[in-house]
Amino acid sequence: MSNSTVLPDARPAADVEADDIEVSLYESRKKIQTRSVTGTFVTWRWALVWFTQILFYGLPWFNWNGRQAILFDLLSRRFYLGGLVLYPQDFIYLTGLLVMSALSLFLFTAVAGRLWCGYACPQTVYTEIFMWIEKTIEGDRAARIRLDDSPLSGAKFGRRSAKHLAWIVFALWTGFTFVGYFTPIRSQGAEMLAGTLGAWQTFWIFFYSFATYGNAGFMREQVCKYMCPYARFQSAMFDKDTLIVTYDTARGEPRGSRGKKVDYKEKGLGACVDCTLCVQVCPTGIDIRNGLQYECIGCGACADVCDEVMGKFGYAPGLVKYSTQNAMTGGWDKAQIIRRALRPRVLVYTTILAAIAVAVGVSLYLRVPMKVDVIRDRGALARMVEQGRIENVYRLQIMNATEEKQVVKLAVEGMDGITLASDPTVDVLPTEVRTLAVRVQIPPGAQSGSHPIWFKLQSQNDAAIRLDEKTTFLVPR
């Protein structure tokens, strides 16, 4: 009888060509049911969940000077941030904010890995909330697994329906709040109750709600593993002194189960009892004992549950902990790790971030809350008026970025005898963009050509609001 292995198509293995081997490029999702855990890092994560969500859901309801405190009014092209009123011309501040956000991400990643992912990322935050709803309605991990494996019944249908209903209500409230940052949330709520909500508002509420419901309710770790680019390029920002969730292999191996009263060293075992709880609490389903993996979001849940197990067995905590590769290799203590954290790379990030933050802050502090654009009247570049005087006409666009009426006095300088032939005083209402025609005249006899002049604007309400805008005065030949 032949001992050769035969494939299902009855051909010897040696005759099977490489083209006949099918390799799947897609890994089917295995549903992850996480175990509940308590500890320091879980407490910090939930504290940030509360903090971020109180800000997100609460800020649109605060008023400032009779209007919504935080409002990005795209229709009127005004952006209200507390007492600040910004226009599209202030885009430089958004650029500064984005640069600071990017540098902050680089800095935090260099120091302590994926802190953003594990504690403050919206995907993490909403997944935590949806998992808490799921646990409240369907029970703990074991109960949820039994419910998944059980056939469809009235009880199962009822629990699943209640869970999805709670998810949908929460997602709709999230979408409503998100759109409330772009449309006054109180009027939006009144329009929704009256059934007169606009088409675009309705679309974005349902779109954002659907994204929240799908990402936090179903996709969960798939977003972190396959959709988020941060997981892919994080290694470029890591080094051997970056704090990451680490398994102490030298102390833990060889792993194995044992009784609480057994001296594991006499049995030749390490401290790891191979309980697999670190895998059961991981939101992405990885085994931290296999080393750092790109799926790890650095939440520290495995460290919390491992410390709990170590305490039950009477072992020292820290088998799984935040540490660095150099610290694990050299056996460093916390003081050495902290000293090494202040390395040149971190100091450079910190210095650049602080410099940009100071520059943006100083610029905002010194910002004049009024802008003016001077546009020459192209229909009549220059003309002769009474007594041979030469006149140019300009269009002034004055933007009042304050929430008070400004009485602005106009003046013009730059040429001998130059005067303003229009009303020198103009009222600009709060957050108004006022456009007006202004006539400027000079006496006859000036040299032909283009001459620089300056419009002077001075607020009569606030002495600090003063603008000088340069333009040219044309004298015909």
Steps between C-alpha positions, in 0.01 A plus 500: 500500500634840406576748778500806272260784583228551243305825455123499444544508120693169526824653376825451692617806691810526282282540190300791640615826347519827693210638293271238653551634856234755584604772744230715655576871506220573746475376856142444610414683819478305823267679739682620809312490830715681754504418869436779749803620692581759765824676573702816463506519122133411462417777748703750299335389178150546640596835650597618153180352355298713742716809445491491119129420477395767751690749284361366172134480605506802730685775312232566233247586772709779656420856397733797464371853441158367407617243248649150502848503652656251255353527151652449155248690291586391147214690334607840632868395499554591862652280767420576862736375770388654825583868471686455170333555165713362217457534125639294211783757486608365841575158353858533624379427853342173387829412334683570825252283691546210257879528518486500882271196494740312274803591711314404817427161349868456409607608849259276692579206273875541545458515878230242570382336181136501398359705787255669262370167370463340840338785691355783289443389140128529409504141374629378837265724698184402313596134493535510879155660532336252261666206677373631834146515357544147367622372836215672687233341281649162406715424806866424555735331255388146575133596470559673167686200360216271607252739339699498175504119492136453595226460237265785428231532765271766639742583781796527262302713254386727781849556640652559157221739403540697824876523444470623143226744595727648769787517252284675240365755749852580620631522142218735398569724797868503400414594141261770621771647724762489226283696256419736789855635473419628150136598546371667820401197702195652668340607173600165352316319778190718453502435124537127560200494735298706250602277209656790308865396523696573182609227259873547558464507877292181485753331273799576722321404820414159358838460329697569820258285700543211257880536516493494882262204509702301248850581625438463873232231485631264233841586354671590829854364490481463120520880472820502706653202322414568137360851449706724727836599341651585838544132585706455186751781540523506879823298488670793328442707816599227748850439626650281771425765764128529420266384777288213372291226657757226550500140619801408715607186317799428724279499807190340351640209299464212492132556563270236644201444726552422868331518838523809717710320763745347253857634488519556125878543507547146631288375208714695256218738403487873452256742662245478216221262602374479139150608598454683164311781677730750331359380167140500625511866607680627189267708279692395188535133601880473497728312737746751647727209596591469131670841511401840367253480211363778284146413615585599859337835583687537831189506719665310786204268567730197490728661760206561733367145481847347528572699816170372639601140430849552643341634818281192538804275471709716733748595224646845440305714250645623173524182293318705236569871532594823326873487437759549228711255307820646644356482853402136458842413359701698755277446802443872555291643780233770459744784565727384218204466265382854578849645452531328164160635398658848478709402199585735208213381282243579769662835581494604133130414469425686824695810397337524157154438645549764770632753247202455268255512791655825627499648149133416446408627846686829456352546153148450636568740786632771266239434232304809401132395492435695180619458144479716191548426131544787256390438142541757226194584292593352163226696319674835552867486592530879526278795408492879510241661731417857603783757517728265307546261788593141421286226651545125546220276622559199726285230650575428865394168648509534880464184710401548862618192689361625830152455640452871556404778263811688389498866395797527266662827396670501159797708389747491214869600484793480263476801261495876542148634530336157487153495652209268551197620303264247658350480847798436732292311755343159442306270732583129482258271681615203712664224287398691188691524174428854378579606143500867405624727221756763598610799290851636541610831343821698455552857373610553138866512407615166639753301301344235279542134587424266788553630852482298825237609752367358826149468631483554876218338696449574868220362717334761714392228746836333554829685467683170447318438171706687244576396142725634224443365149725591209375560146586728205362824361510542121564841346428509125731672252 
